Amino acid sequence: MFKTSKKAQYGLRSMVFLANQNSDEFFSLKDISRKENIPFDFLEKIMSELEKRKLVKAKKGVQGGYALAKKPAKITAKDIVNSLEDTISVDCRLCGKVRKCASKNVWSKVDTAIEKTLKSITLENLIK
């Protein structure tokens, strides 16, 4: 079965958490970590990646933290996962039998299905 990394799972969970909040409010890493049971140091790295991809915005200071950078309807699961994963597919180019491999068509279909599914799900869908 297809598996994602903890990084992608935690990233999606933290984004769903933020999508469920008042869009004007910023939440500290400590709050997100505690409420979503995500290791603080790992969450810090995840949120940094999401900020670089402009999916979250950060605010420094006592009232600082993180909030969504876009409306939940504008952020897809694909945006989040692709921000945190190098690849979510099977890379047949790494196999020495790629030219003669009958199973590569299976992986191509799996890749297409996963991408289509992730692209079709927005944070708005997940919080309804």
Disulfide bonds with the S-S distance in Angstrom:
none
